Amino acid sequence: MGDQTLPPFGWGEVLSRWQFGPVVTAVAVAFAAAYLWGVFRVAKRHPARPWPWWRTGMFLGGLAVIVLATESGIGVYDDTLFWVHMIQHLMLIMIAPAMLVLGQPVTLLMHSSRNPVHTWVKRVVRSRAATWLTSPWFGITAYTATIAGTHLTGFMSVVMTSTALHDAEHALYLVVGYLFFLPLLGREPIRWRISYPTRIFVLFLTMPVDTFTGLILGNSTTPMSGMGPRPAWAPNALADLHSGGAVMWIGGDGIMFAFMMVVFWAWSRDGRASATSGGWLESVRRANFAGLTGTSAQRVPATGTANREHDEGTIDDDEHLAAYNEFLARINAAESRRTTGSDGKSR
């Protein structure tokens, strides 16, 4: 409920006023410790190829955004000012999940662990359930249903009067946001490999969800219920609701556009790398592989479909590894026949 004892909101209040959330703090510290342990393990096992520092910064930054959204002044004022509440929502469903995805925690876990953990993780992320949950179409549906369902129905009024539901809503935003951005911004070893133009199209296709929700809230004639008593310094409830709609519309679209630019930048970098080295080198590797094993190394994954390759369009997947092992087995068998006579005696 709204707190009438709070002073007028200012951006200085974001860092000067904090509310301790034991569950959020404990989870954030646990994930940070586990991630840093993985970074240490990779550096110890592969000193020549340490874990990228910027991915570590992204993951830890994502955890920091969660703490900032729920325990700083934003969390303190989220049930007093609706527009601050909407800022919190954008941080939890867009900014924090995207940063966690860029941190690649699953890949780090696989690189820092040995069997059977490595194999188990790989099987889980490529299982049918994981493939379904990480589908871009499931992500679009879940994101749309979450944004519209929690803002344009009576659910918001109920959440504002229940601490447990409020916390559950925060967890829902993080999970849905992570699943939505995983195939679009991440490079985890999931089965989905989506081309860069398709990623940009999916982000563009999802942008109207924030626009539509913001416009509905911004033109509503009924104030949001459940906010509780309003301090004397706060704007009236209807003006506050309209400001929240503007945050969802302008802020949500702005963040989504920024992610589109990130994907475009990654696309341009991959294009330059392929033009300078990867293209001809990969074609040579494919030709040599096909000549040795008698299999086709030209198979390229279908864009936007589930497949088994970790590195899109290369010959480093499980199927090609199996073919190479068969090739080695044939060599060993031929060598054994050459050195051993029909009577079983060595020549």
Secondary structure by P-SEA (a helix, b strand, c coil): ccccccccccccccccbbbbbaaaaaaaaaaaaaaaaaaaaaaaacccccccaaaaaaaaaaaaaaaaaccccccccccccaaaaaaaaaaaccaaaaaaaaaaaaaaaaaacccaaaaaaaaaaacaaaaaaacaaaaaaaaaaaaaaacccaaaaaaaacaaaaaaaaaaaaaaaaaaaccccccccccccccaaaaaaaaaaaaaaaaaaaaaaaacccccccccccccccccaaaaaaaaaaaaaaaaaaaaaaaaaaaaaaaaaaaaaaacccaaaaaaaaaaaaaacccccccccccccccccccccccccaaaaaaaaaaaaaaaaaaaaaacccccccc
